[in-house]
Amino acid sequence: MDVNKTINKTENAVVRFAGDSGDGMQLSGTFFANVVASQGIKINTFPDYPSEVRAPEGTLYGVSAFQVNIGTSNIHTPGDKIDVLVAMNASSLKVNLPRVKKGGILIVNKAGFNDKNLKLAQMEESPLDSDALKDYRLFSFDITRQVKEILAGSGLSPKDIERTKNIFALGITYWLFDIPLQQAFRWIEKKFAKKKDLLAANLRVLEAGWHFAEDQENFAPQLAIAPAEQQSGYYRNITGNHAVALGLVAAAKKAKLPLFLGSYPITPASEILQYISGYKQYGVKHLQAEDEIGGITSAIGAAFGGSLAATTTSGPGLSLKIEAIGLAIITELPLVIVNVQRAGPSTGLPTKPEQSDLLQALHGRHGEAPLPVIAAASSTDCFHMTIEAARIALKYMTPVILLTDGYLAQGAEPWRVPSLDELPKLNVDFATDAQEFNPYRRDPETLARLWAIPGMKGMEHRIGGLEKQDVTGNVSHDPENHQKMVELRQQKIDNISKDIPPAIIEGHQSGKLLIIGWGSTYGAIKTAFDDLQKDGLSISYLHLRHLNPLPANLGEILHQFDNILVPEMNMGQLKMLLQAKYLLPILGYNKVKGQPFKAEEIKAKIKEILTTEV
């Protein structure tokens, strides 16, 4: 490293890679995040890409981006404002520039600003040749020409050579943050291990990008971020989808049950099925069904056969599974249903996150069909809440819906890998006494019915969608019996409130304002709450992971506050539920843009409420 270069220490920085869908921005962002995290630096990521598999090149709606927030302390969001933007063309600069801090760094590929690119970006002139970017630190290079010169004579096709421009930009970014290349080399070697020519080219281009930045006399000073203090252990980056897959495998291991996943691929839940397919060595079985109905009904069959069974989907897929969910409820079989929410209705915005399936999860079924609903708060929390879903399903003999969303599913953060001993016990008691067996004889505490594996002599019993007679499980059309069975199934779910943690308030235990969050709003609310507490504001925060049933002490808590605010990525679904249940006025803050909340948005809303109260 040049000893004359200046290195500035900083607590955190937000970096965003942006370009066309084919420019490798998701790969660049992932590599950057993984290598930075390997240095002990905290990260939080947000992939942001179009719904089309390959959106039209150079267009505004075809921009693909990957944002990484890096820092020395706990980071709960991918960041609000961008410190460093890497833009590969005119459209990617135009779309993302409003999010860049004044004085932020722009690393721009000059080759992406020709007449065609400017027209597609709806620009009359290049901002690189005017004072349009005077409020930023602009560094414009012809990265495309650089990689062509570096790889001249390599034997690669012109297309393959141009596709390395993202790796060159990545090398620049590693230099900017004083990140050594050794770990980056390992990631590239792993990615291109089967393509030796591409491996050699990308390694060469990455190193060239680093040295190119090092040799620029007027380039930005380097930024150094110290490693974070953290609990000792083995860490890795993990996405929410990968965490769900590992959670299912770990839960099956703790319960000493075979794991079966029956699913149909759907964005943004498909990776769970893909990850599970890689765990066959642990006895995991999976079925990529022909449709959503086949996915869940195969899982119900596996649950009947004594497996820890699961199915995964996203919004529209959950709609298709509804009749089969009712079947799992009336047969009272344990089943984990993971819904990775996305923006709707219908196909909606398949790659964008939303929290608009809460009411569907709670009530979207035919008949009186209650089941537990829980929600993960972060990418790493997806692991723990998957195990919680399995715990409840097995203990209470019920299907359980776990809600995540596209932001949690495909975003990543560091995760300390726990040992199996650290995980909750998952005890399963199969029926063994044929003399006393009745399929709907219930545990007096949980009201869970007996679970008998098919084929055991003397324990043959009927399953199916018709109403069952209490205790015997025979088909029954008796109205009094139906009333009783409906009430028993509801009481079983209500009993779970005694078996989940109480709601815990952060901040003052009573006062002017309580903010309530659920799901992926955790990061933005927590960041805003921490910042405003440091500023001396009297506020409180409570995050819900169990949504049905709700924590037993929640009603008592709500009555201790003058105002209650619920930020949601929907039009106010939890707000409506809380108002109906507790008969209190609730303030909503709603966002349905296919983008997660920013901490600054939450802070502004809190200040508005407190100012109005004064």
N, C-alpha and C positions, 0 to 999 in steps of 0.2 A: 504494500500500500504506500502511496505517495505521502511522505511525512509532512508535506506542505498542505495537505487536505485538512479541512476543518471538520471535526466530529462534534456534533451537538447532542447532548443527552436530552431525552424526552421521555415522558411517562407513557404516552400511548400515541398511536397514529392509525388513521383509517386509510386503507389502500383499496382502490377499485380498478379492476382490469375490465376494459370495455372494447368491443369490436363487433364484427359480424358473427353470426352463429358458427361459421366455419373457421373462425380465426383462433380457436383454441383458448378462449378466455376462461372457460370452466377449468380446463387443465392447468392453465397458468396460475389461476387463483388457488386451486387445490395444492399444487406444488409449493407455491409461496407459503400458504398456511401451514402445510406439513413441516416444511424446513424450518420456519420460524418457531413453531411449537417445539421442534426437536432441540432448540436452544434454551428451553425452559421458559419461554415467553408465552403469556396467555393469549389466546385467540378466540374470536367468535366470527363465524362466516355466514354469508348470505348469497347463494347462487340466485341470479335473477336473469331468466332467459325467456325467449318467446315460446308460444305454444306450438308453433310450426316446427317440424323436424329440421327443416332447413329454410328459414325465412329468406325472402328475396334479398340478395346481396346489396349492401350499401344503403338500405332503407332505414327510416327512423324506427319503424316497428319491428325491424329485424335485428335490433341491437341486443347483444348478449353480454351480460356482465357478471362479475364475481367480486364481492366486497369482503374485505378482511379487516377486522379491528384487532390490533395487536397492542399489548401493554404489559406493565409490570404487576398490576393488581387484578382482582377479579373483574372480568368484563362480561356483562350480561347481554349486550346487544352487538350487532355488527357495526354500530356507530351511526351517528346522525349526519354529520358533515364530513366530506372527504378531504383528507390532507394531501393525498397523492393520487392523481388520476392518470392511468395509462390508457390512451385512446388511439385505436388503430385506424380510424377513419373519421370523416366529417360528421356523420350521423351519431357515432358513439360519443363524440365531443359535445355535440349540441344537446343530446338527450341528458347527459350527465353533468354538464357544466353548472346548472343551477344548484347542484348538491355540493359543489366544491367550495371550501372556505376561501374567503378573500385572502390572497397571499399564498394559497395552496399551490402545489407543484403539478404542472401539466407535462407529462412525457408523451409526445405526440409523434405518430408515424406520418411524416410529411407526404409519403406516397399515397396516402388515403385521402388526399385533398385535391385530386385532379378535377377537371370540369364535370365529369360524370358523377363523381362522389358528391360534389357541391350541389349539383342539381337534385340528386336523390335526397340530400339533407335539407333541401329547400333553402339553400344559402345563395345569395346573389354574388358574394365575393368571399374569398378565403379569409377567415379570421386570423390566419397566421401572417397575413400581409397587411394587417391594419392594427389599430389600437384597441380592437374589441376585447383583447385579452390582457389589457394593461394592468388589471387588478390581480393578476396571477403571475407566478413564476413559470414562464413558458420555455420548454426545451424541446425543440422540433428537430427531428432527425429523419432522414430517409432510411428507415429501417429495412424496407424491402430491398433497396439497392445494397445495403450493407451485407445482408445474408446472401445475396446473389454473388457478391465478390468473395465472401468467405468460402462458399461452397462451390465455386467455379472449379470444374474438373472433377467433382465428386462422383459423377455418374448418375446423380439423382435427377429426376425429371424436374422441369421448371416449376410444376405445381407443388411437388414435395419440398423443393427448396423454399418457395415462398411461404409454405406452411410453417416454417421454422421461425418466422418473424416474432411469434409470441414468446419463444424461448429466448431470443435475443433481448426482447424487452424485459423478460424475467431476470436475465443476468444483470441488466441495468438496475432493476429494483433491488436485487440482492445486494449489489454494491452500495446503493443508496442507504440501506439499513445496516451496513457493515456485517452482513451475514456470510459466513464462509461457505464455499461451494461444495465441500466434501459431501455433506448430506444431500445436497441437490443432485450431485452426480449419482448417488445411490438410487434416488427416486427415478431418475431418467433411465438408469440401467434396468430397473425393475419394469418400467413402462414399456421399453423398447427391446427387451431381452431377446425376443424372437425375430427381430428385424435389425440385423447387425449394421446395415448401411444407414438406417435411420438413427440408430443409437449413436454411431460415430458422429453423424452430422449434428445431432442435437447437443451432444456433449461439447463439440467444437464451437457451436453457435452460442451456447450458454456462457462458456468461458470468454468468448469474444465480446459478448454483451457486457460482462463485468469489466473487462479491460478497456472497452470503449468508454464507459462512464468514468473510469479511473483516469483516463487520458484527457478528458474534456476540461480545459482550463477554467471555463466559466460555468461549470455545472454546479448544481445545488450542493451545499455541504452535506456530509453524511449525517445520519441520525442514528444514535445508539440507544437501544432500549434494553435495560437490565433484565435478567431473568427474574421471574416472580418467586416469592417465598411460598412454598406449598408443602403439604403433608408428604412425607416420604412414601415411595411406592413406585409401581410401574405405571407409566402414563402412555396414553396414545390418543390421537384425535379420533373422534367418532361422530358420525351423523346420527340423527334420530332414527332413521330406518335401520341402520346397522345395529343400533342399541336395542331396538325392538326385537330384531332377530336373535341377538345374543341373549336378551332377556327371556325369550321363549325357550332357548336351549338350556339356559341355567335353571329356569323354573322346572323344566322336565327332569333335570338331573336332581334337583332338591326334592322333588316329589317322587322320584324313583319310578317315573312313568315314561313310556315311549312318547315321543312328540310327533304330531301329525299336523301339517299345514296344508289346507286346501284353499287355493286362491286363484283368481283370474287377474292377469296383469292390468293395472290401471295407474296412470300418472296421478299423484306422485308417490304411490305406495308400492310400485313394482319392485323396487330394490329389496324390500323385505323378503319377497319370494326368491329373488336372485341370491341373496345372502344365505338363506336357509338351504338352498340347493347345494351349497358348498360345505354343508356340515353332515354329509352322509356317514362320515366315519364315526359320528357319535350316535348312530342309530336313528337319525332323524329321517322321517318320511315326508315327502311333499307331493302334491298333485297340482300341476298347472291345468286347471279345468277349462272346459270349452266356454264357460260363461260364469257369471257371478253366482247363479243359483247352484250350479254344479260344485262350485268351490265351497260354499257354506254347507250344503247338504252332505258332501263327502266328509266334512269336518264333524258334523253331527253324528254321522255313522261311526267315525273314529272314536268320538266321545262315548257312544253307546258300547263300543268294544273295549273301553278301558284306557284310552290314550288321553294325554293332555292334548286337546284339540284346539286349533286356532284357524281363523280366516282373516284375511287382510283386504282392504279396499279403500276407495275414496268416494266422496259424496254420492255421485250417481250410482255407484256400485252398491252403496248401503241401501239405497232405495230398492234396488233389485233383490236384495237379500231379506227384505222385511218379512215376507211370508214365512221364510225358513227360520228367521229369528223367533217368530211366534211359535213355531214347532219346537225349537230348543227350549222355550220358556215352558210350554205345557208338558213337555216330556221331562223337564227339570234335569237337564244334562249340563255339565260344566263345559263352557266354550268361551274362548277369548276372541273377541271381535275387534280388530284394530281399524279405525277409520281415520285415514290421513286426509284431513279436510282440505278442500280447495274451493276456489271461487265459483259460484254457480249463478243462476240455476242452469239446469241441463248441462251441456258440455262446459258452458261458462268460460272461465279462464283456467285451463287445466294445470298450468305451471305456477299459478299464483295462490298464495295462502289466504284463508278466510276461516272464521269460526262460526259459520252459519248453519252447521248441522246439529247444534245443541238440542233444539226442540225436536228434531227428527230422532236423535238418539234417545231422548227421554220419552217421547210420546208417539213417534211415527209408526204405529203398528195397529193392526186390526184387533179389537177387543181390549179387555183389561189385561195388559201384558207388561207388567213392571220388570225392570232389570236394573242392576247397578250401572252407573256411568261415572267414569273417572277420566282425568285429563292430565297429560304430562306438561310440565312447565318449561322444560329446556331439552336440548338434544340429548344430554346425558341422563336427564330425568326419565327419558323414554325407557331406559333399561329398568329402572327401579319401579316405574308404574306398570310396566309389562308384568313384572313379577307380582306386583300387588293385584293386578287383574287376575292372574292365575291363582293367587292365594284365595281371593274371594270366590272365584268360580268353583274351585275344588271344595272349599269349606262349606259353601252354601248351596251347592248343586244348582248353579244358575249360569246362563250366559252373561258375560260382562262386556260392555263396550268401553274401549280405551280410545279417547280422542287425542290425536296429535294434529299437525297440519303441515303444509308444504314447507313452511319456514323452518320448523323443527326437524322435519324429516330429512331435508337435504342440506341444512346448515350443519356446521361442525364446531366442536369445542373440545378442549383437553378433558380426558376422562381417566381417573385413577381406577385401574382395573381391580375390582375387589376379589377376595378369595371366596370360595363357596361357603366357608364358615361364617363370613360376615353377612350372608344373605338370610332372610327370614326362613324359618322352618315351614315346609309345606307337607303336612301330614295327610295321608289318604287312607281311609278305612273302607275297604271293599266289604260287602256283605259276605259272610262265610257260613252262617247258620241257616241251613235250608229248612230246619224245623220251624224257626220263628220268622222266616222271610216273608215279607210283603213289600212290594216295590214302592208303595207310598207310605210306609211306616216312617215316621220322622224323628230326627233327633230333637229332644225336648227343648234344647237351648237354641239351636240354629234354625230349626224346622226344615233342615235339609233332608231329603228322602234318601233311602238306601241306594247304594250304587252296586249293582251286581253285574259281573262280566258274563256275557252270553256264553252258553255252553256248560254252565255249572249245573249239575243235576239238582233238581228240586227248586231251582231259582228261575225257571222260565217265566217270562212275563211279557205283556203286550206293551208296545209303544206305538205312537202315532198321534195325529192331530186331534182326534176326538177326545172330549172331556173324560177324565178318569174318575173312577169312584175312589173316594178317600180310603186310604190304607191299602185296598186290594189292587188298585190300578186297573180294574175292569172298566170297559166302556160304560159310561153312565149318562143318561139324558134326564136324570132327576133334577128338578129345579133347585131343591134345597141343597143337594150335593154340589151343584154348580156354584151356588152362592158361597158355600163353605170353601170350595177349592180356590175360588177367586180371592177370597179374604185371606186364606192361608198363604197363597203366593205373594200377596201384597205384604202381609205381616213378615214373611221371610226376608223380603228386601228391606223393610223398615228396621228389622232387627240389626242390620249391618251397621246402623249408626252407632251402636254400642261397641263396635269392633274396629272403628277407624279413629285416627288421632283427632283430638279437639282442634277447633280453629284457633290459631295463635296470632295475636296482634303484634306487629312491629311498631314501635313508637308508643305514644300515649294510649292508655287503656280506655280513655273516653275523651271527648272533646268536640271540636268543630267539624272535623272532616275525617272520614274513613274511606280509603280507596280499596276496592275489592277487585281482584283480578282472577282470571282463570286461564289455563292453557298458556299459549305463547306470549300473552301480554306481560308475563312475568318480567322479562328482561327490561323492557322499556319502563314499566312502572317501578321496578326496584331501583333502577338507575336514577329516575326522576325523584323518587322518594329519598334516596340517600343524599342526593345533591341538595334538595330543599331542606332536609333536616340539618345539614351542615350550615345552611343559611339561616337557621333558627326558626323555621316555620313549624307551627304546632299541627302536625298531621300524623295519621296512622295508616298502616297498610296491612291487608290480610289477603293471602292468596289461597284459592280453593283448588284442591286436587280431587276431592270427592264431591261430585255434583248430584248424585242420587244414590243413597240418601245423602243429604247435607250433614255436616258435623252437628252433633246434638246441641252444642252451646252457641251456635251461630245466632239464633234469635235473640238470646240474652245480650250478645255483643252488639248487635245492630241498634238496640235501644239505648246504647250509651253515647250515641253520636248525633249531632245536630244535622249533619249532611252525610250522605253516602254516595260515592261516585263509582260507577262500574264502567271502565273503558273496555270495549269489545270490538273485534273485527266482524261485526254484524250490525243489525239495526236495533239491537237492544234485547237479546233473548234472555240472558241471565238476569238483566234488570227486571224484565217482566215477571220472571219466575219468583224472584225475591219479593217483589211488590205483592204478588198474589199470595205468597205463603205467609209473609210476615206483616202485611197490611201497613207498610211504611212507604213514604215517598222516596224514590230512588232516582238519582241523577244519572243519566247515561252519556257516554262519550263514544260515538260510533264512527268507524272507519271501514269502508268497503271498497278499497282501491286496489286490492290484490297486493298490497304492500304492508309489512308489519308497522306497528306504531313506532314513532321516534320518541326518545326520552324527552326531547324539547317540546313535542306536542303535548305530552302528558303534563309537563311542568307548567306550560302556558295555561292549560285547562284548570289545573289546581289553583294557580294564582288568580285566575278569573273568578273562581268560586269563592275563594277567601276574600277577595276584594269586594265582591258583591255583598257578602255577609257583613263586612265592616260598614 
